[in-house]
């Protein structure tokens, strides 16, 4: 039996772009779909929140003349595109997948609600939650924390390009120290740019742990969720995960 019964996986939009950093890469979609399938096949209820930075990032849009509200709304629409792409990849592997959105896109997907998300998870669907929180000024990290709490997830797994949380960017600083386990207070005090402050606060106040890991490593998700192996970095309130 898997260690975690219900998880929320947070993926950046850039992760879907592969080496291109823009658009959607078919190979990346297939990789993530297979990793997710390995969990579903073992009975793990899986929800996913995707970013949209491979298509449009709201804050960057401000530099191009868009105001913050319009930029964030465009970014939310980008997450809908990404979720639909991953939904298609998952369904192509025989899984049931549904997209729910924090913003109304009625002809493409349902509006998210806690009750509907939990119903779909109970029925064996992978639930992809698009549209962020549905509001500007909130990141998809904050949306991941909010949705994880709403569906009563056991843990948030944040997939990145590196194998955990470091004291500095390990891709730039070879002396960066990796943290195996740290508290939310540690992460806030050290100003570690893992998730934004709103997400940290939500998780800390509700004792919801975060595992940061390299999502590009084949089998990493399975090792963490099913085999209960120590991979990546655990951020916790100080209580047992």
C-alpha positions in Angstrom: 0.0 0.0 0.0 1.2 3.5 -0.8 2.6 5.7 2.0 0.3 8.6 0.9 -3.3 8.0 0.0 -4.0 11.4 -1.6 -1.4 13.8 -2.9 -1.3 17.1 -4.7 1.5 17.4 -7.3 2.6 20.9 -8.2 4.3 21.3 -11.6 5.6 24.4 -13.2 4.5 25.3 -16.7 8.1 25.4 -17.8 8.4 21.7 -16.9 6.1 20.9 -19.8 8.3 22.8 -22.2 11.3 20.5 -21.7 14.6 22.1 -22.8 12.8 24.7 -25.0 11.4 26.5 -21.9 8.5 27.6 -24.1 5.4 25.8 -25.4 4.6 22.2 -24.7 7.0 19.3 -25.4 5.5 16.0 -26.3 8.3 14.0 -24.6 7.8 15.9 -21.3 4.1 15.3 -21.4 4.7 11.6 -21.9 7.2 11.4 -19.0 4.9 13.1 -16.5 1.9 11.1 -17.6 3.9 7.8 -17.0 5.1 9.0 -13.6 1.6 9.9 -12.6 0.2 6.6 -13.9 2.7 4.7 -11.7 0.9 6.2 -8.7 -2.6 5.8 -9.9 -2.0 2.1 -10.7 -1.2 1.7 -7.0 -4.4 3.4 -5.9 -3.0 6.8 -5.0 -5.5 9.6 -5.4 -3.8 12.3 -7.4 -4.6 16.0 -8.0 -2.3 18.3 -10.0 -1.9 22.0 -10.1 0.0 23.3 -13.2 1.6 26.7 -13.7 1.5 28.5 -17.0 4.9 30.1 -17.4 5.7 28.1 -20.5 3.0 30.1 -22.3 2.6 33.4 -20.3 3.6 34.6 -16.9 1.6 37.5 -15.5 4.4 39.4 -13.7 6.6 39.3 -16.9 3.6 40.6 -18.8 3.8 43.9 -16.8 7.2 44.6 -18.6 5.4 44.3 -21.9 2.7 46.8 -21.1 0.0 44.6 -19.6 -1.4 45.6 -16.2 -1.0 43.0 -13.4 -4.6 42.0 -13.4 -4.8 41.3 -17.1 -1.4 39.6 -17.0 -2.5 37.3 -14.2 -5.7 36.5 -16.0 -3.7 35.6 -19.1 -1.5 33.4 -17.0 -4.6 31.6 -15.6 -5.8 30.9 -19.1 -2.4 29.4 -19.9 -2.8 26.9 -17.0 -6.0 25.7 -18.6 -4.1 25.0 -21.8 -1.4 23.1 -19.9 -4.0 21.0 -17.9 -5.9 20.1 -21.1 -2.6 18.9 -22.7 -1.7 16.8 -19.7 -5.2 15.5 -19.5 -4.9 14.3 -23.1 -1.6 12.5 -22.4 -3.1 10.8 -19.3 -6.2 9.7 -21.2 -3.9 8.4 -23.9 -2.4 6.0 -21.3 -5.8 4.7 -20.3 -6.3 6.9 -17.2 -9.4 8.8 -16.3 -8.6 12.5 -16.0 -10.7 15.6 -15.5 -9.8 19.3 -15.6 -11.4 21.7 -13.1 -10.8 25.4 -13.3 -10.7 28.2 -10.8 -12.0 30.5 -13.6 -15.1 29.6 -15.6 -14.4 28.0 -19.0 -17.7 26.2 -19.4 -17.3 24.7 -22.8 -13.9 23.1 -21.9 -14.0 22.2 -18.2 -16.0 22.4 -15.1 -15.6 25.1 -12.4 -13.6 23.8 -9.5 -15.3 23.0 -6.2 -14.1 21.1 -3.3 -17.0 18.6 -3.4 -16.6 17.9 -7.2 -12.8 17.5 -6.9 -13.1 15.0 -4.0 -15.9 13.1 -5.8 -13.7 12.7 -8.9 -10.7 11.6 -6.8 -12.9 9.0 -5.1 -14.0 7.7 -8.5 -10.4 7.2 -9.6 -9.9 10.3 -11.7 -6.7 12.3 -11.9 -7.9 15.8 -11.1 -6.1 18.6 -12.9 -6.9 22.0 -11.3 -6.3 24.9 -13.6 -6.9 28.6 -13.3 -4.9 29.2 -10.1 -7.1 30.5 -7.3 -9.3 32.2 -9.8 -8.0 35.6 -8.6 -5.2 37.9 -9.7 -2.2 38.5 -7.4 -2.0 34.9 -6.4 0.6 32.4 -7.8 0.0 28.8 -8.7 2.1 27.9 -5.6 -0.6 29.6 -3.5 -3.3 27.8 -5.5 -1.5 24.4 -4.9 -1.5 25.0 -1.2 -5.2 26.1 -1.2 -6.4 23.2 -3.3 -4.3 20.6 -1.3 -6.0 21.8 1.9 -9.5 21.8 0.2 -9.2 18.2 -0.9 -7.4 17.1 2.3 -4.3 15.9 0.6 -1.7 14.1 2.7 1.2 16.1 1.2 2.2 18.5 -1.5 4.9 17.3 -3.9 6.6 20.1 -5.8 8.4 19.0 -8.9 11.5 21.0 -9.9 14.6 20.7 -12.0 16.8 20.0 -8.9 16.7 17.3 -6.3 15.5 19.4 -3.3 15.9 22.6 -1.5 19.4 24.3 -1.4 20.8 27.3 0.3 21.5 28.8 -3.1 20.8 27.9 -6.7 22.8 24.6 -7.2 22.9 25.2 -10.9 24.9 28.4 -10.3 26.6 27.8 -7.0 28.5 24.5 -6.6 28.9 25.1 -2.9 25.1 25.3 -2.3 24.0 23.2 0.7 21.1 20.8 0.3 18.5 20.6 3.1 17.2 17.1 3.7 14.5 18.3 6.2 13.6 21.8 7.3 10.7 23.6 8.9 8.6 26.4 7.3 10.2 28.8 9.8 13.7 27.7 8.5 12.6 28.3 4.9 11.1 31.7 5.7 14.1 32.8 7.8 16.6 31.7 5.1 14.5 33.3 2.4 14.6 30.1 0.4 12.7 30.7 -2.9 10.8 27.4 -3.0 7.2 28.6 -2.8 5.8 32.0 -2.1 5.0 33.3 1.4 1.3 32.8 1.0 1.7 29.2 0.2 4.2 28.7 3.0 1.8 30.4 5.5 -1.2 28.2 4.4 0.9 25.0 4.8 2.5 26.0 8.0 -0.8 27.0 9.7 -2.4 23.8 8.6 0.5 21.4 9.2 0.7 20.3 5.6 4.1 19.2 4.5 5.8 19.9 1.2 8.3 17.6 -0.5 10.5 19.3 -3.1 12.1 16.8 -5.6 13.5 16.5 -9.1 10.4 15.5 -11.1 12.6 14.7 -14.2 14.2 11.7 -12.4 12.4 8.6 -13.6 10.6 6.8 -10.7 11.1 9.6 -8.2 7.4 10.1 -7.6 6.9 6.4 -7.1 9.8 6.1 -4.7 8.5 9.0 -2.6 4.8 8.2 -2.6 4.7 4.4 -2.7 8.1 3.2 -1.5 8.4 5.9 1.2 12.0 6.6 0.2 13.7 9.8 1.2 14.0 11.8 -2.0 14.4 15.6 -2.3 13.7 17.8 0.7 10.9 17.7 3.2 9.5 21.0 4.5 7.4 20.5 7.6 5.8 22.4 10.5 7.9 20.3 12.8 5.3 17.6 13.3 5.8 14.1 11.8 5.0 14.0 8.1 
